Amino acid sequence: MPPRSGHAAPPTSTPREPLAADFEAPTREAWERLARAKDSDPDRPLRTELEEQIAAQWLYTAEDQPVPDPGGLPGAAPYTRGVRVATPWGIRQRTAVADRARANADILADLEGGASEVLLSVDPSGVAGVAVHTADELEQVLAGVHLDLAPLALEGDPSAAGWLLDLLSERGHEPDSLTASLGLDPIGDAAARGEAVTEEALTAAIGQLRTATDRFPHLQVLAVDTARHVDAGAGGVLELALALATGVAYLRAGDAAGVDPSAVAAATEFRVAVGPDQFLEIARLRALRRLWAGVLEHCGVPGRERRSPLAARTSRRMYSSLDPWVNLLRATTATFAAAVGGADSVCVLPFDEPSGTGIADPGPLGRRTARNTQLLLSEEASLHRVADPAGGSYYVESLTDQLSQAAWARFVAIEQEGGIDAFAAGGGLADELAAAVAQRRHEIATRRRSLTGVNEFPLLGDDGLARPATTTAPDPDAGPAPTATAAPDTGATAPVRQTGAGPGAGGLLRDGADFEALRARAATVPDARILLACTGPLSAHVGVAQWAKSFFEAGGIETIASGVDPDIPALLAADPVAAAAICVGRDSDPAPTLAALRQAGVKTLYAVGADIDGIERVRDGVDMIAVLGGLLDRLEEA
């Protein structure tokens, strides 16, 4: 187990900058007093809970630096500070369109446009990947692709691994010149289905490892793909624990077959998802390398070999079909985190991939911006030219340590339950995913977790994006989605089942799914509108009205602003509506507006900004899904 870190003692003396020599040295207590002066609750701990009991302090000093430093040096075990030193990460582009000719054209365009690696999703049915059935058809997809220059990574149908090996042999490549990732993950495939891996599948994968690395020594045959669990709801700590549990299971299988742990580690690629929480994601990638190095140390692996390649892709769960342009921002933040966190390769999913019903074939613009996001961060921001850019940040070092300790404890618990197989087959994994989904949906519904363009600052009407036709149909073999038990008093409904996690995966549950469903429903309501009846002068009610506009339009309900001192009867006579929200301005009396609305026959009323007797008030913290769903019910009845 990686050593448990303590904390540094306060320095006995602090070096002073020349310009600060005439000022008193600030103490931690002084900084804390300043922080508390801006807080309405003087007894509140100076920390913010992030997720899975990971917390961020409001103030970090040298006292928060873990001691002894568990990170080591860049390029050396335990590789917390990265494996790459001043070398670029691989720009990996995913191709999953069913048509083989188009897939080939997309791959060539990606490579010409700056991608350096290819991620090929294979599904003979064409539902969730390229429709490939033989090695010859794989050759059609990869025609013109120099695999000794552009490494190939596979996902999806495990048969593609054998086809690729045949293709590599037929092309006559020098074995030492090839690196590729075959993506075999029978344990992860079974876990995503809630099953234990079969002995036959595991034996075949280890046998494939021995055969493939004998022919091509630099291949990664196995994949520990935890990105699928993130798609289904897993948080960062659980993902790390699942990655360790799966990796350890492969080490055990290799040991039983007489394969050295060093060889298993070298032939295994970890595939993780990165989300929009920049610092948490940086720390998570650092923690994964640290933890895996600790596992390999226990297995007797030499220091320089205590690592496996780490491939990151942007989280599909964070993408939304609502105002999809915001996905560009989410992807950029996630990519920045992956690069700074030291990923060996990064795959950015196109911003236009999600549709309202599942996964669509991204257009040329989506693929181009996915590549260019990485090119800008590498070539313009020069992120790859700095070794461990986050190193020395007390915040990131503290997060890395917290994640390492929490994930290791969770991994130990999974091992005590019998390992990843028993955890998945016994329902433990499905239960944890369901709980995580329920908690996250509650936080999003109450705006404790903000999603721009989804639960706040929504964009109604045409978003200006030309969408290709959706081609991904539901996977009939994926099984039902986990049943998410609603958090207390949330009024949450069952999670929306979506496709796109890949063959055999447990399904995709996008964070914005509930709001996507509301917006789709609102589009079917003939008059999904609400009047914002404002009271008081503009300066008194403008903030309230803007909040109300964001609240109701998040459910696809168009808002109509009344303006200052509205003539309610005349307004409703010219443009009748069935619902109104009274936006109470500061120091104003809502009674006349309420009376006018009732006289005009408006029966569905809400209060915003202040309490009004007998009227439902909406405010921060209410369950938006329940309120907006109830409003749509009333509008349908009107």
C-alpha positions as CSV (number, residue, x, y, z in Angstrom):
1,M,0.0,0.0,0.0
2,P,1.3,3.5,-0.7
3,P,2.6,5.1,2.5
4,R,0.1,7.1,4.5
5,S,1.2,10.7,4.5
6,G,1.4,13.0,7.5
7,H,1.6,16.7,7.3
8,A,4.5,19.1,7.5
9,A,5.3,21.0,10.6
10,P,5.1,24.8,10.3
11,P,8.3,26.2,9.1
12,T,10.4,27.8,11.9
13,S,11.2,30.8,9.7
14,T,9.8,32.1,6.4
15,P,12.1,33.5,3.8
16,R,11.0,37.1,3.1
17,E,10.8,38.7,-0.4
18,P,12.7,42.0,-0.5
19,L,9.6,44.0,-1.2
20,A,7.8,42.3,1.8
21,A,10.6,42.9,4.3
22,D,8.9,45.9,5.9
23,F,5.6,44.0,6.4
24,E,4.6,41.6,9.2
25,A,4.7,38.0,8.0
26,P,1.2,36.7,7.7
27,T,0.1,33.8,9.8
28,R,-2.4,31.0,8.9
29,E,-4.6,32.4,11.7
30,A,-4.6,35.8,10.0
31,W,-5.6,34.3,6.7
32,E,-8.4,32.3,8.3
33,R,-9.7,35.4,10.0
34,L,-9.9,37.1,6.6
35,A,-11.7,34.1,5.1
36,R,-14.2,34.0,7.9
37,A,-14.9,37.7,7.6
38,K,-16.5,37.0,4.2
39,D,-18.6,34.1,5.5
40,S,-22.1,34.6,7.0
41,D,-21.6,31.5,9.3
42,P,-18.6,32.1,11.6
43,D,-18.7,28.5,12.8
44,R,-18.6,26.9,9.3
45,P,-15.5,24.8,8.7
46,L,-13.3,26.4,6.1
47,R,-13.7,23.5,3.6
48,T,-16.0,22.6,0.7
49,E,-17.2,19.0,0.3
50,L,-16.6,17.9,-3.3
51,E,-17.7,14.3,-3.7
52,E,-17.3,10.9,-2.0
53,Q,-16.0,12.6,1.2
54,I,-13.2,14.4,-0.7
55,A,-13.0,18.0,0.5
56,A,-11.2,21.2,-0.6
57,Q,-10.0,23.6,2.1
58,W,-10.4,27.3,1.6
59,L,-6.8,27.9,2.5
60,Y,-3.7,26.0,1.8
61,T,-0.2,26.6,3.2
62,A,3.0,24.6,3.5
63,E,1.5,22.9,6.5
64,D,-0.8,21.0,4.1
65,Q,2.0,19.5,2.1
66,P,2.1,15.7,2.6
67,V,5.3,14.6,4.3
68,P,7.2,12.6,3.4
69,D,6.5,13.6,-0.2
70,P,4.8,10.5,-1.8
71,G,5.2,11.8,-5.3
72,G,8.8,11.2,-6.1
73,L,10.3,12.7,-9.2
74,P,8.8,13.1,-12.7
75,G,9.6,10.1,-14.8
76,A,10.4,7.8,-11.8
77,A,8.4,5.5,-9.6
78,P,5.8,5.9,-8.2
79,Y,5.1,8.1,-11.2
80,T,2.7,10.4,-9.3
81,R,4.4,13.2,-11.2
82,G,4.0,11.6,-14.6
83,V,5.8,9.3,-17.0
84,R,6.2,11.8,-19.8
85,V,8.9,14.4,-19.3
86,A,8.7,17.2,-21.9
87,T,7.2,14.9,-24.5
88,P,3.7,15.3,-26.0
89,W,0.8,13.1,-25.2
90,G,-0.9,11.1,-27.9
91,I,-3.9,12.8,-29.6
92,R,-6.3,9.9,-29.9
93,Q,-9.4,10.3,-32.1
94,R,-12.4,7.9,-31.8
95,T,-14.1,6.5,-34.9
96,A,-17.4,4.6,-34.4
97,V,-19.5,5.2,-37.5
98,A,-20.9,2.0,-38.9
99,D,-20.0,2.4,-42.6
100,R,-16.4,1.1,-43.2
101,A,-15.7,3.5,-46.1
102,R,-16.8,6.5,-44.1
103,A,-14.8,5.3,-41.1
104,N,-11.7,5.1,-43.2
105,A,-12.2,8.6,-44.6
106,D,-12.8,10.0,-41.1
107,I,-9.6,8.3,-39.8
108,L,-7.5,9.7,-42.6
109,A,-8.9,13.1,-42.2
110,D,-8.2,13.0,-38.4
111,L,-4.6,12.0,-39.0
112,E,-4.1,14.7,-41.6
113,G,-5.7,17.2,-39.2
114,G,-3.4,16.6,-36.3
115,A,-4.4,13.4,-34.6
116,S,-1.6,11.0,-33.7
117,E,-3.5,7.9,-32.6
118,V,-6.7,6.1,-33.7
119,L,-9.3,4.8,-31.3
120,L,-11.5,2.4,-33.3
121,S,-14.8,1.1,-31.9
122,V,-15.7,-2.2,-33.5
123,D,-19.2,-3.7,-33.5
124,P,-20.2,-6.2,-36.2
125,S,-23.8,-5.2,-35.9
126,G,-22.9,-1.5,-36.6
127,V,-25.0,-0.4,-33.6
128,A,-22.2,1.0,-31.4
129,G,-19.2,0.9,-33.7
130,V,-17.8,0.2,-37.2
131,A,-19.4,-2.9,-38.8
132,V,-16.3,-5.1,-39.1
133,H,-16.5,-8.9,-39.3
134,T,-13.2,-10.1,-40.6
135,A,-9.5,-9.1,-40.8
136,D,-10.1,-8.1,-44.5
137,E,-12.8,-5.7,-43.5
138,L,-10.6,-4.3,-40.8
139,E,-8.0,-3.7,-43.5
140,Q,-10.6,-1.7,-45.5
141,V,-11.1,0.5,-42.5
142,L,-7.4,1.0,-42.0
143,A,-6.4,1.4,-45.6
144,G,-3.7,4.1,-45.9
145,V,-3.1,4.2,-42.2
146,H,0.5,3.7,-41.2
147,L,0.2,1.8,-38.0
148,D,3.9,2.1,-37.2
149,L,3.4,5.9,-37.1
150,A,-0.2,6.2,-35.8
151,P,-0.8,3.7,-33.0
152,L,-4.2,2.0,-33.0
153,A,-6.4,1.4,-30.0
154,L,-9.4,-0.9,-30.2
155,E,-12.6,-1.1,-28.2
156,G,-15.8,-3.1,-28.6
157,D,-15.8,-6.6,-30.0
158,P,-12.9,-8.6,-28.7
159,S,-12.6,-10.5,-32.0
160,A,-11.1,-7.4,-33.5
161,A,-7.9,-8.0,-31.5
162,G,-7.2,-11.2,-33.4
163,W,-8.0,-9.5,-36.7
164,L,-5.6,-6.8,-35.9
165,L,-2.8,-9.2,-35.1
166,D,-3.4,-10.9,-38.5
167,L,-3.4,-7.6,-40.3
168,L,-0.1,-6.5,-38.6
169,S,1.6,-9.8,-39.6
170,E,0.3,-9.5,-43.2
171,R,1.7,-5.9,-43.5
172,G,5.1,-7.1,-42.4
173,H,5.8,-4.4,-39.9
174,E,8.9,-4.6,-37.8
175,P,7.8,-5.9,-34.4
176,D,9.8,-3.3,-32.4
177,S,8.3,-0.5,-34.4
178,L,4.7,-1.1,-33.4
179,T,2.7,0.0,-30.4
180,A,-1.0,-0.6,-30.3
181,S,-3.7,-1.3,-27.7
182,L,-6.0,-4.3,-28.3
183,G,-8.4,-3.3,-25.6
184,L,-9.3,-6.7,-24.2
185,D,-11.1,-6.3,-20.9
186,P,-13.2,-9.4,-20.2
187,I,-13.3,-8.5,-16.4
188,G,-14.6,-5.0,-17.1
189,D,-17.1,-6.3,-19.7
190,A,-18.5,-8.8,-17.3
191,A,-18.6,-6.3,-14.4
192,A,-20.5,-3.8,-16.5
193,R,-23.2,-6.5,-17.0
194,G,-23.2,-7.3,-13.3
195,E,-21.6,-10.7,-13.8
196,A,-18.4,-12.5,-13.0
197,V,-15.9,-13.1,-15.8
198,T,-15.9,-16.6,-17.1
199,E,-12.8,-18.7,-16.8
200,E,-12.8,-19.2,-20.5
201,A,-12.8,-15.5,-21.3
202,L,-10.1,-14.7,-18.8
203,T,-7.9,-17.6,-19.9
204,A,-8.3,-16.5,-23.6
205,A,-7.3,-13.0,-22.7
206,I,-4.1,-14.0,-20.9
207,G,-3.4,-16.4,-23.7
208,Q,-3.8,-13.6,-26.2
209,L,-1.4,-11.5,-24.1
210,R,1.3,-14.1,-24.3
211,T,0.8,-14.8,-28.0
212,A,0.6,-11.1,-29.0
213,T,3.6,-9.9,-27.0
214,D,5.7,-12.7,-28.3
215,R,5.1,-11.4,-31.8
216,F,4.9,-7.7,-31.0
217,P,6.6,-6.9,-27.7
218,H,5.3,-3.4,-27.3
219,L,1.6,-4.1,-27.6
220,Q,-0.9,-3.4,-24.8
221,V,-3.2,-6.3,-25.0
222,L,-5.3,-5.8,-21.9
223,A,-7.4,-2.7,-21.0
224,V,-8.7,-1.7,-17.6
225,D,-11.5,0.4,-18.9
226,T,-13.3,2.2,-16.1
227,A,-14.6,5.0,-18.3
228,R,-17.7,2.9,-18.8
229,H,-18.4,2.9,-15.1
230,V,-18.1,6.6,-15.0
231,D,-20.7,6.7,-17.9
232,A,-23.0,4.7,-15.7
233,G,-22.6,7.0,-12.7
234,A,-19.3,6.2,-10.8
235,G,-17.5,9.0,-9.0
236,G,-13.7,9.4,-8.9
237,V,-13.0,7.4,-5.8
238,L,-15.0,4.4,-7.0
239,E,-13.5,4.6,-10.4
240,L,-10.0,4.4,-8.9
241,A,-10.9,1.5,-6.7
242,L,-12.5,-0.4,-9.7
243,A,-9.4,0.3,-11.7
244,L,-7.1,-1.2,-9.0
245,A,-9.4,-4.2,-8.4
246,T,-9.6,-5.0,-12.1
247,G,-5.8,-4.5,-12.6
248,V,-5.1,-6.8,-9.6
249,A,-7.4,-9.4,-11.0
250,Y,-5.4,-9.4,-14.2
251,L,-2.2,-9.7,-12.2
252,R,-3.6,-12.7,-10.4
253,A,-4.7,-14.3,-13.7
254,G,-1.3,-13.7,-15.2
255,D,0.5,-15.2,-12.2
256,A,-1.7,-18.3,-12.4
257,A,-0.7,-18.7,-16.1
258,G,3.0,-18.1,-15.3
259,V,3.2,-14.5,-16.7
260,D,5.4,-12.2,-14.8
261,P,3.7,-9.2,-13.2
262,S,6.0,-6.8,-15.1
263,A,4.9,-8.3,-18.4
264,V,1.2,-8.0,-17.4
265,A,1.7,-4.3,-16.3
266,A,3.5,-3.5,-19.6
267,A,0.8,-5.1,-21.6
268,T,-2.1,-3.3,-19.8
269,E,-3.6,0.1,-20.6
270,F,-5.7,1.9,-18.1
271,R,-8.6,3.8,-19.8
272,V,-10.3,6.4,-17.6
273,A,-12.8,9.2,-18.1
274,V,-12.0,12.8,-17.2
275,G,-14.7,15.3,-16.3
276,P,-15.0,19.1,-15.9
277,D,-13.7,19.4,-12.3
278,Q,-10.2,20.5,-13.3
279,F,-8.3,20.1,-10.1
280,L,-10.0,16.9,-8.9
281,E,-9.3,15.3,-12.3
282,I,-5.7,16.3,-12.3
283,A,-5.3,14.8,-8.8
284,R,-7.2,11.6,-9.8
285,L,-4.8,10.8,-12.6
286,R,-1.8,11.4,-10.4
287,A,-3.4,9.2,-7.6
288,L,-4.0,6.3,-10.1
289,R,-0.4,6.1,-11.1
290,R,0.7,6.3,-7.5
291,L,-1.6,3.6,-6.4
292,W,-0.8,1.3,-9.3
293,A,2.9,1.7,-8.6
294,G,2.2,0.7,-5.0
295,V,0.4,-2.5,-6.2
296,L,3.3,-3.4,-8.5
297,E,5.8,-2.7,-5.8
298,H,4.0,-5.3,-3.6
299,C,4.3,-7.7,-6.6
300,G,8.1,-7.3,-6.7
301,V,8.1,-5.3,-9.9
302,P,11.3,-3.2,-10.3
303,G,10.9,0.5,-9.8
304,R,11.3,1.6,-13.5
305,E,8.6,-0.9,-14.5
306,R,5.9,0.0,-12.0
307,R,3.6,1.7,-14.5
308,S,1.1,1.0,-17.2
309,P,0.0,3.4,-20.0
310,L,-2.8,5.7,-19.0
311,A,-5.3,6.8,-21.7
312,A,-7.9,9.4,-20.8
313,R,-11.1,10.4,-22.7
314,T,-13.5,13.1,-22.0
315,S,-16.5,11.9,-20.0
316,R,-19.5,11.2,-22.1
317,R,-21.7,11.6,-19.0
318,M,-20.9,15.3,-18.8
319,Y,-22.0,16.1,-22.4
320,S,-25.4,17.4,-23.1
321,S,-27.6,17.7,-26.2
322,L,-28.9,20.9,-24.7
323,D,-26.9,23.9,-25.9
324,P,-24.2,21.6,-27.1
325,W,-21.7,24.4,-27.6
326,V,-21.1,24.4,-23.9
327,N,-19.7,20.9,-24.4
328,L,-16.7,22.6,-26.0
329,L,-15.9,24.3,-22.7
330,R,-16.4,21.1,-20.7
331,A,-14.1,19.2,-23.0
332,T,-11.4,21.8,-22.9
333,T,-11.4,21.8,-19.1
334,A,-11.3,18.0,-19.0
335,T,-8.5,17.9,-21.6
336,F,-6.5,20.4,-19.7
337,A,-6.8,18.3,-16.6
338,A,-5.8,15.1,-18.5
339,A,-2.7,16.8,-19.9
340,V,-1.6,18.4,-16.7
341,G,-2.4,15.1,-14.8
342,G,0.0,13.3,-17.1
343,A,-2.2,11.1,-19.3
344,D,-0.2,9.3,-22.0
345,S,-2.9,9.8,-24.6
346,V,-6.2,11.8,-24.6
347,C,-9.3,11.2,-26.6
348,V,-11.7,14.2,-26.8
349,L,-15.2,13.3,-27.8
350,P,-16.8,15.6,-30.3
351,F,-19.1,18.3,-28.8
352,D,-21.9,17.4,-31.1
353,E,-22.0,13.7,-30.3
354,P,-25.1,13.6,-28.0
355,S,-28.5,13.8,-29.4
356,G,-31.8,14.0,-27.5
357,T,-32.3,10.3,-27.8
358,G,-28.8,8.8,-27.6
359,I,-25.5,9.1,-29.5
360,A,-25.3,10.6,-33.0
361,D,-22.6,10.4,-35.6
362,P,-20.6,13.6,-35.0
363,G,-20.1,16.0,-37.9
364,P,-16.9,17.3,-39.4
365,L,-17.0,20.3,-37.2
366,G,-17.2,18.2,-34.1
367,R,-14.3,16.0,-35.1
368,R,-12.2,19.0,-36.0
369,T,-12.8,20.9,-32.8
370,A,-12.0,17.7,-30.8
371,R,-8.6,17.5,-32.5
372,N,-8.0,21.2,-32.3
373,T,-8.8,21.4,-28.6
374,Q,-5.8,19.1,-28.0
375,L,-3.5,20.8,-30.5
376,L,-4.1,24.2,-28.9
377,L,-3.3,23.0,-25.4
378,S,-0.2,21.2,-26.7
379,E,1.2,23.5,-29.3
380,E,-0.1,26.8,-28.2
381,A,-0.3,26.4,-24.4
382,S,2.8,24.1,-24.3
383,L,1.4,22.0,-21.5
384,H,3.5,19.0,-22.5
385,R,6.7,21.0,-22.1
386,V,6.4,21.2,-18.3
387,A,6.9,18.1,-16.1
388,D,4.1,17.8,-13.6
389,P,2.7,21.3,-13.9
390,A,0.6,20.8,-10.8
391,G,3.5,19.7,-8.6
392,G,4.0,21.8,-5.5
393,S,0.4,23.1,-5.5
394,Y,-0.6,22.4,-1.9
395,Y,-4.2,22.0,-3.1
396,V,-3.5,19.4,-5.8
397,E,-1.0,17.6,-3.6
398,S,-3.7,17.4,-0.8
399,L,-6.4,16.2,-3.3
400,T,-4.0,13.6,-4.6
401,D,-3.3,12.3,-1.1
402,Q,-7.0,12.3,-0.2
403,L,-8.0,10.4,-3.3
404,S,-5.2,7.9,-2.9
405,Q,-6.2,7.1,0.7
406,A,-9.9,7.0,-0.1
407,A,-9.6,4.9,-3.2
408,W,-7.2,2.5,-1.5
409,A,-9.6,2.0,1.4
410,R,-12.4,1.3,-1.1
411,F,-10.2,-1.1,-3.1
412,V,-9.4,-3.0,0.1
413,A,-13.1,-3.3,0.9
414,I,-13.8,-4.6,-2.6
415,E,-11.0,-7.2,-2.2
416,Q,-12.4,-8.2,1.2
417,E,-15.8,-8.9,-0.6
418,G,-14.0,-11.3,-2.9
419,G,-12.7,-8.9,-5.6
420,I,-14.2,-7.2,-8.6
421,D,-16.0,-10.3,-9.8
422,A,-17.9,-10.9,-6.5
423,F,-18.5,-7.2,-6.1
424,A,-20.2,-7.0,-9.6
425,A,-22.0,-10.3,-9.6
426,G,-23.3,-9.8,-6.1
427,G,-25.0,-6.5,-7.0
428,G,-22.6,-4.3,-5.0
429,L,-21.4,-2.4,-8.1
430,A,-25.0,-1.8,-9.4
431,D,-26.1,-0.6,-5.9
432,E,-23.2,1.9,-5.6
433,L,-23.8,3.2,-9.1
434,A,-27.5,3.6,-8.4
435,A,-26.8,5.5,-5.2
436,A,-24.3,7.8,-7.0
437,V,-26.8,8.5,-9.8
438,A,-29.5,9.3,-7.3
439,Q,-27.3,11.7,-5.4
440,R,-26.0,13.4,-8.5
441,R,-29.5,13.8,-9.9
442,H,-30.7,15.3,-6.7
443,E,-27.8,17.8,-6.7
444,I,-28.5,18.8,-10.3
445,A,-32.2,19.1,-9.8
446,T,-31.7,21.4,-6.8
447,R,-28.8,23.3,-8.5
448,R,-26.3,22.3,-5.9
449,R,-24.4,21.1,-9.0
450,S,-24.6,23.6,-11.8
451,L,-24.8,22.6,-15.5
452,T,-24.6,25.6,-17.8
453,G,-27.1,25.4,-20.5
454,V,-29.0,22.6,-18.7
455,N,-30.2,23.6,-15.3
456,E,-29.2,27.2,-15.6
457,F,-28.7,29.7,-18.4
458,P,-30.6,27.6,-20.9
459,L,-30.8,28.3,-24.6
460,L,-34.3,27.9,-26.1
461,G,-35.0,27.8,-29.8
462,D,-32.5,26.9,-32.5
463,D,-29.0,26.4,-31.2
464,G,-27.5,26.7,-34.7
465,L,-26.1,23.3,-34.8
466,A,-26.7,21.1,-37.9
467,R,-27.1,17.6,-36.5
468,P,-26.5,14.4,-38.6
469,A,-29.0,11.7,-38.2
470,T,-28.8,9.6,-35.1
471,T,-27.6,6.1,-36.0
472,T,-27.0,4.4,-32.6
473,A,-30.0,2.3,-31.6
474,P,-30.5,0.9,-28.1
475,D,-28.3,-2.1,-27.4
476,P,-30.7,-5.0,-26.8
477,D,-28.0,-6.9,-24.8
478,A,-27.0,-4.1,-22.5
479,G,-29.7,-5.0,-19.9
480,P,-31.7,-2.6,-17.8
481,A,-30.2,0.6,-16.4
482,P,-29.6,0.7,-12.7
483,T,-32.7,1.7,-10.7
484,A,-31.8,4.9,-8.9
485,T,-33.5,5.3,-5.6
486,A,-34.5,8.9,-5.2
487,A,-32.8,10.9,-2.6
488,P,-35.1,12.1,0.3
489,D,-37.7,14.7,-0.8
490,T,-36.3,15.0,-4.3
491,G,-39.4,13.8,-6.2
492,A,-37.0,12.4,-8.7
493,T,-38.1,10.0,-11.4
494,A,-36.4,6.9,-12.8
495,P,-33.1,7.7,-14.7
496,V,-33.3,8.1,-18.4
497,R,-31.8,5.1,-20.2
498,Q,-29.5,6.1,-23.0
499,T,-27.1,4.3,-25.4
500,G,-23.6,4.8,-26.4
501,A,-21.5,3.3,-23.7
502,G,-20.4,0.5,-26.1
503,P,-21.0,-3.2,-26.5
504,G,-21.5,-4.9,-23.2
505,A,-21.4,-1.8,-21.1
506,G,-23.9,-0.9,-18.5
507,G,-25.4,2.1,-20.3
508,L,-24.9,5.8,-20.4
509,L,-26.6,8.1,-17.9
510,R,-25.9,11.7,-18.9
511,D,-26.0,14.2,-16.1
512,G,-28.5,16.4,-17.9
513,A,-30.8,13.5,-18.8
514,D,-33.7,14.7,-16.6
515,F,-33.6,18.2,-18.1
516,E,-33.3,16.8,-21.6
517,A,-36.5,14.8,-21.0
518,L,-38.3,17.9,-19.7
519,R,-37.3,19.9,-22.7
520,A,-38.4,17.1,-25.0
521,R,-41.7,16.9,-23.2
522,A,-42.2,20.7,-23.3
523,A,-41.8,20.7,-27.0
524,T,-45.0,18.6,-27.2
525,V,-47.1,21.0,-25.1
526,P,-49.0,23.4,-27.4
527,D,-48.5,26.5,-25.2
528,A,-45.6,25.9,-22.9
529,R,-45.2,29.5,-21.7
530,I,-45.3,31.4,-18.5
531,L,-45.7,35.1,-17.8
532,L,-43.2,36.8,-15.6
533,A,-45.4,39.4,-13.8
534,C,-42.9,41.8,-12.3
535,T,-43.6,44.2,-9.5
536,G,-41.7,47.4,-8.5
537,P,-39.2,49.3,-10.6
538,L,-36.8,47.6,-13.0
539,S,-33.8,48.0,-10.6
540,A,-35.8,46.2,-7.9
541,H,-37.1,43.2,-9.9
542,V,-34.6,42.6,-12.7
543,G,-32.5,40.2,-10.8
544,V,-35.5,38.2,-9.7
545,A,-36.9,38.1,-13.2
546,Q,-33.6,36.9,-14.7
547,W,-33.5,34.1,-12.1
548,A,-37.1,33.1,-12.9
549,K,-36.3,33.2,-16.6
550,S,-33.4,30.8,-16.2
551,F,-35.5,28.6,-13.8
552,F,-38.5,28.1,-16.1
553,E,-36.7,27.9,-19.4
554,A,-34.5,25.1,-18.0
555,G,-37.7,23.0,-18.4
556,G,-38.3,24.3,-22.0
557,I,-41.0,26.7,-20.8
558,E,-40.8,30.0,-22.6
559,T,-41.0,33.1,-20.4
560,I,-42.7,36.3,-21.3
561,A,-41.5,39.4,-19.4
562,S,-44.3,41.8,-18.4
563,G,-42.1,44.9,-18.2
564,V,-42.4,47.6,-15.6
565,D,-45.8,48.5,-14.1
566,P,-47.7,46.1,-16.5
567,D,-51.3,46.4,-17.3
568,I,-52.1,42.8,-16.6
569,P,-55.7,42.7,-18.0
570,A,-54.6,44.3,-21.3
571,L,-51.5,42.1,-21.5
572,L,-53.4,38.9,-21.0
573,A,-56.2,40.0,-23.3
574,A,-53.7,40.5,-26.1
575,D,-51.7,37.3,-25.4
576,P,-53.4,34.8,-23.0
577,V,-51.3,32.5,-20.9
578,A,-52.2,29.7,-18.5
579,A,-49.5,30.3,-16.0
580,A,-47.7,33.2,-14.4
581,A,-44.8,33.8,-12.0
582,I,-45.0,36.9,-9.8
583,C,-41.5,38.3,-9.6
584,V,-41.6,40.4,-6.5
585,G,-39.3,43.3,-6.6
586,R,-37.6,44.8,-3.6
587,D,-39.9,46.7,-1.3
588,S,-42.9,46.2,-3.6
589,D,-46.4,44.9,-2.9
590,P,-47.4,41.9,-5.0
591,A,-51.1,42.0,-3.9
592,P,-52.4,44.1,-6.9
593,T,-50.6,41.9,-9.4
594,L,-51.9,38.8,-7.8
595,A,-55.4,40.1,-7.8
596,A,-55.2,41.1,-11.5
597,L,-53.9,37.7,-12.5
598,R,-56.7,35.9,-10.6
599,Q,-59.3,38.2,-12.1
600,A,-57.9,37.4,-15.6
601,G,-58.4,33.7,-14.8
602,V,-54.8,32.6,-14.5
603,K,-54.9,29.6,-12.2
604,T,-51.4,28.4,-12.1
605,L,-49.3,30.8,-10.1
606,Y,-45.8,30.9,-8.6
607,A,-44.1,33.4,-6.4
608,V,-40.4,34.3,-7.0
609,G,-38.4,36.6,-4.7
610,A,-40.8,36.6,-1.8
611,D,-43.5,34.6,-0.1
612,I,-47.1,35.1,-1.1
613,D,-49.8,33.5,1.0
614,G,-51.4,30.6,-0.9
615,I,-48.9,30.7,-3.8
616,E,-46.2,28.1,-4.4
617,R,-42.8,29.8,-4.1
618,V,-39.8,28.7,-6.2
619,R,-36.3,29.5,-5.0
620,D,-32.8,28.1,-4.9
621,G,-32.8,24.6,-3.5
622,V,-36.2,23.5,-4.8
623,D,-36.4,20.3,-6.9
624,M,-36.6,21.8,-10.4
625,I,-37.5,18.5,-12.0
626,A,-40.5,18.2,-9.7
627,V,-41.6,21.8,-10.0
628,L,-41.2,22.1,-13.8
629,G,-42.7,18.6,-14.4
630,G,-45.7,19.7,-12.3
631,L,-46.0,22.9,-14.3
632,L,-46.0,20.9,-17.6
633,D,-48.8,18.7,-16.1
634,R,-50.9,21.8,-15.5
635,L,-50.2,23.3,-18.9
636,E,-51.2,20.1,-20.6
637,E,-54.5,20.1,-18.7
638,A,-55.2,23.8,-19.5
